[in-house]
């Protein structure tokens, strides 16, 4: 297998990983009644199932965003676009209509990074954080869908197995 074939195969696996990440994030988010309220979280502060679901949302949001970033950079590389700066990658995909807004992407990145380093015990702040993640998830889902479509249209590359394609498409019904 030549290097180009190997890179194309790698992207197909990244596209499948995107679908999988979105599917599992959606699953965790559907378990919650949105918007979350700080008073409800405080009242259920020892509810392990609730806080395991919130932890899953945090992790799955971060994993989807990280996987999207890698897949966008790799797609840009295969499209012979400059990918030395992620801001260039974001700008490129915003121009193509894959990404709705570089600013919204950066906002989601900030929200994700804050959660990784914040050990908040203020339940109002915790609720606000998760409500923010939930409000930004749709943008990540749409970006993933647009990237999958763009990779197929421009490069002829589809998700590796299609195992999550049907479930992924249902997110947009």
N, C-alpha and C positions, 0 to 999 in steps of 0.2 A: 504494500500500500504506500503511495507517495505521500508527501507532507500535506499537500492540499486536500487529499482525500481524508487524511487523518484529522485535519482541522475542521472539515465539513462534518465528519462523524462526531467530533467533539461538540460542535454547535447543535447538532440534532439531539444530543443527550442533554445539553443545557436547556433546550426548548422543552423537552419532556420534563425536566426538573422544574421549570417555570410552571407548567400546568399542574404538576403535583403539589408544589408549594401553594399555589392559589387555591387548589381544591381543599387542602387541609386548613388553610387560614379561614376560608369561607365556612368550613365545618365548625371550627371553634367559635367564630363570630355568631353563627346561627344559634348557638346554645345560650346566648345572652339576650336580655331585653334592653334594647338601646333606646334612648341614651341611659348610661349608667348615672346613678346619683350617689354622691358621697355618703349621704345618710344611710342608704341601703348597704353600701359596702361596709360602713362602720358597724351597722347592726349585724352583719354577717361576717365580721372580721375573723372568725374562727372556722368558717365554712371552707374546708379544704378542697372540695370539688370546685367551688366557685373560683378560688385563687389558683388552683391548678389550671383551670380554663383560661384565666387571665394570663398566667405565665405562658401558656401555649400560644395565646394570641401575640404576646410580646415576641416570643421566639419565632413564630411563623411569619409575622410581619417582617422582622429583620431578615430572616432567611429568604423570603420572597424578594425583598429589596436588594439584598446582596447578590442573589442569583441573577436578577434582572440586570444589575450593573455589569456583572461578568459577561452575560449574554449580549448585552448591547455593545460592550467593548469588542467582543469576539466577532459579532456581526459586522461592526464597522471595519475591523481588520480584514475580513473576507470581502468586504465591499471596496477595499483599497482606500479607505478614508483614514485620515489622521486620527490616531487614538492615543497619542502620547499624554494628553490631558483629558481628564474625564469631563471637564466643562466643554471641550470640543465635541466629545461624544454626545453629551446632552444636547448641545446646540444642533448637531447634525440630525439627531432623531426628532428633535422638535420641528426642524424644517421639513422633515419627511412626514410629519404627522403621527409618528409612532408615540411620541411623548407630547402630552397636552401642554405642559408648561415646565420649563427647567426650574422655575421658582418654586412650583408646587413640589417637584421632586426634591429640591433642597430642603424645603420645609419638612417633608416626610423623613428625610435623612436626619435632620436635627431632632425631630420627635423620637426617632428610633435611637439615636445616640444618647439622648437625655435619659431614656429608660434604662440603658445599659449601665449607667453610672449613678443613677439616682435611687436612693433607698428611702423613699418617701413613706411617712406614716400618716400624713394628712389625707384623709379619705376623699375629701373634695378634690385635691390635686391628683390623686390616683384616678378618680373617675374622669377628670378632665383629660388626663393623659390617654386613657383608653378610648374615650369618645373621640379624641383627635385621631388616634390610630384607625379607628373604625371609619371615620370620615375620609381618611386618605387611602384606605384599602381599595376602594373602587378605582382610583387613579392607577394604582399598581396593577389591578386586574386588567384594566383597559390597555395599559402599556404593554403588559405581557401578551394580550390578545393581538394587539397591533404589531408587536415584534414578531410573533409567530407567523402572522399573515405576510409581513414584509420579507421575512427570511424565505418563505415559500415562493412568493412572487418574484423576488429579485435574485435569489440564489438557488431556488429549487430544493431547499432544505426543509424537511418536516421534522416534528418530534420523533425521536428514535423508534418507539414502539407503537405509539398511539394509545397506550394503556389508559391515559387520563384525558384523552381528547374529548370524548363524549361528556364526561363530567365537567370538564373545563368549559365547554361551550354552554352548558346549562347555567353557568354563572351569569350569563348575559340574557337569559330568557325573561 
